[in-house]
Amino acid sequence: MTRSRLGTALLVLGVLALIALPLVLDGGTSEFAGTDATAAELAEEQGAQPWFESVFSPSSAEVESGLFALQAALGGGVLGYVLGRLRGRRLAERSREDGGS
Amino acid sequence: MHIAEGFLPVTHAVGWTLAAAPFVVHGARQVVTEVRERPENTLLLGAAGAFTFVLSAVKLPSFTGSSSHPTGTGAGAVLFRPPVMALLGTIVLLFQALLLAHGGLTTLGANAFAMAVVGPWAGYGAYRLVRRLGGGLLPGVFAAMAVADLATYVTTAGQLALALPDAETGVPGALVKFLSVFALTQVPLAVGEGLLGVLLFRALTVNARPELERLGLLAAAPEPTR
């Protein structure tokens, strides 16, 4: 394994650990409620009076999670496309140079 | 960091919209200029937008027993400077306000100001500081990602505190309360986001070296490394 690959693996492991450790260490006591929702509850305790409703609300948690997945998929798809093209370009340049010399 | 639809008083909603609007308009102009004058950067511009799109869609658990999402605005701020992210971040927020009932149209201004203006500028500032202190590109990117993330959430807490001061302790008291919801939860996420940014830029330094050199992020190498 090259040093660069090792670095990548460690970085990925670090990210995974940061996500997994809270769940493991917690042992099922917390609900992991979203901070945005918690802040909205706190805002209502502080006297916020919502005066406008969302123009469109996903009708169920399933629909909502699907739309969030769509957002992530769009982003991930574009990101993967760009990185793939850039990598393809570099490999093509390299083989051209190798062929030319 | 999404303030829910309708939760800000009308005056605050209008105020934040007016505050964010010039940044977003300027950002839109910058994006158009970038695409027109440097079309070779369009791919990277797409990557910067896509990165925010993914990261702000994913809610991750944190050590505080609650979960939150990263913002991903630091990468674009480093690549193309913060104004570009004012537009890209606002597009993300608009998507979520319209389709996900996450955030809202009346709070779009405030949310854009936090995530698309303050976050990217704070992250870019952190990046410049690290580079000036002699740090390399990757440490700079890590700082930019983490600081942009944290600054966004601190700004949101401030906006909520200003709009909803505590009955007894006023704005400072409310700020402490809202920060207790956001800040600590966000720290591990900001670190994780920093690591993701480093991963992205490692891939870019290998595969998009000419672009990064043109953007002034990397010194031009005399001979490309194999």
Chai-1 contact restraints between the chains, C-beta under 6 A:
chainA,res_idxA,chainB,res_idxB,connection_type,confidence,min_distance_angstrom,max_distance_angstrom,comment,restraint_id
A,L11,B,L195,contact,1.0,0.0,6.0,A-B,restraint_1
A,L11,B,L199,contact,1.0,0.0,6.0,A-B,restraint_2
A,G14,B,L195,contact,1.0,0.0,6.0,A-B,restraint_3
A,V15,B,G192,contact,1.0,0.0,6.0,A-B,restraint_4
A,V15,B,L195,contact,1.0,0.0,6.0,A-B,restraint_5
A,L18,B,P188,contact,1.0,0.0,6.0,A-B,restraint_6
A,L18,B,G192,contact,1.0,0.0,6.0,A-B,restraint_7
A,I19,B,L60,contact,1.0,0.0,6.0,A-B,restraint_8
A,P22,B,P61,contact,1.0,0.0,6.0,A-B,restraint_9
A,P22,B,S62,contact,1.0,0.0,6.0,A-B,restraint_10
A,P22,B,F63,contact,1.0,0.0,6.0,A-B,restraint_11
A,L23,B,P61,contact,1.0,0.0,6.0,A-B,restraint_12
A,D26,B,G65,contact,1.0,0.0,6.0,A-B,restraint_13
A,S30,B,G65,contact,1.0,0.0,6.0,A-B,restraint_14
A,F32,B,P61,contact,1.0,0.0,6.0,A-B,restraint_15
A,F32,B,S66,contact,1.0,0.0,6.0,A-B,restraint_16
A,F32,B,S67,contact,1.0,0.0,6.0,A-B,restraint_17
A,A33,B,S66,contact,1.0,0.0,6.0,A-B,restraint_18
A,G34,B,K59,contact,1.0,0.0,6.0,A-B,restraint_19
A,G34,B,S67,contact,1.0,0.0,6.0,A-B,restraint_20
A,T35,B,S66,contact,1.0,0.0,6.0,A-B,restraint_21
A,T35,B,S68,contact,1.0,0.0,6.0,A-B,restraint_22
A,T35,B,V181,contact,1.0,0.0,6.0,A-B,restraint_23
A,T35,B,F182,contact,1.0,0.0,6.0,A-B,restraint_24
A,T35,B,T185,contact,1.0,0.0,6.0,A-B,restraint_25
A,D36,B,H2,contact,1.0,0.0,6.0,A-B,restraint_26
A,T38,B,V181,contact,1.0,0.0,6.0,A-B,restraint_27
A,A39,B,V181,contact,1.0,0.0,6.0,A-B,restraint_28
A,A40,B,A4,contact,1.0,0.0,6.0,A-B,restraint_29
A,A43,B,F7,contact,1.0,0.0,6.0,A-B,restraint_30
A,A43,B,L160,contact,1.0,0.0,6.0,A-B,restraint_31
A,A43,B,L164,contact,1.0,0.0,6.0,A-B,restraint_32
A,Q46,B,L164,contact,1.0,0.0,6.0,A-B,restraint_33
A,A48,B,F7,contact,1.0,0.0,6.0,A-B,restraint_34
A,A48,B,L164,contact,1.0,0.0,6.0,A-B,restraint_35
A,P50,B,G6,contact,1.0,0.0,6.0,A-B,restraint_36
A,P50,B,F7,contact,1.0,0.0,6.0,A-B,restraint_37
A,W51,B,G6,contact,1.0,0.0,6.0,A-B,restraint_38
A,F52,B,E5,contact,1.0,0.0,6.0,A-B,restraint_39
A,F52,B,G6,contact,1.0,0.0,6.0,A-B,restraint_40
A,F52,B,T106,contact,1.0,0.0,6.0,A-B,restraint_41
A,S54,B,E5,contact,1.0,0.0,6.0,A-B,restraint_42
A,S54,B,A101,contact,1.0,0.0,6.0,A-B,restraint_43
A,S54,B,G104,contact,1.0,0.0,6.0,A-B,restraint_44
A,S57,B,A101,contact,1.0,0.0,6.0,A-B,restraint_45
A,L67,B,L99,contact,1.0,0.0,6.0,A-B,restraint_46
A,L67,B,L100,contact,1.0,0.0,6.0,A-B,restraint_47
A,F68,B,A57,contact,1.0,0.0,6.0,A-B,restraint_48
A,Q71,B,A57,contact,1.0,0.0,6.0,A-B,restraint_49
A,A72,B,V54,contact,1.0,0.0,6.0,A-B,restraint_50
A,A72,B,A57,contact,1.0,0.0,6.0,A-B,restraint_51
A,A72,B,V58,contact,1.0,0.0,6.0,A-B,restraint_52
A,L74,B,F53,contact,1.0,0.0,6.0,A-B,restraint_53
A,G75,B,A50,contact,1.0,0.0,6.0,A-B,restraint_54
A,G75,B,F53,contact,1.0,0.0,6.0,A-B,restraint_55
A,G75,B,V54,contact,1.0,0.0,6.0,A-B,restraint_56
A,G76,B,V54,contact,1.0,0.0,6.0,A-B,restraint_57
A,V78,B,G46,contact,1.0,0.0,6.0,A-B,restraint_58
A,V78,B,A50,contact,1.0,0.0,6.0,A-B,restraint_59
A,L79,B,A47,contact,1.0,0.0,6.0,A-B,restraint_60
A,L79,B,A50,contact,1.0,0.0,6.0,A-B,restraint_61
A,V82,B,L43,contact,1.0,0.0,6.0,A-B,restraint_62
A,V82,B,G46,contact,1.0,0.0,6.0,A-B,restraint_63
A,V82,B,A47,contact,1.0,0.0,6.0,A-B,restraint_64
A,L83,B,A203,contact,1.0,0.0,6.0,A-B,restraint_65
A,L86,B,N207,contact,1.0,0.0,6.0,A-B,restraint_66
A,L86,B,A208,contact,1.0,0.0,6.0,A-B,restraint_67
A,R87,B,N207,contact,1.0,0.0,6.0,A-B,restraint_68
A,R90,B,N207,contact,1.0,0.0,6.0,A-B,restraint_69
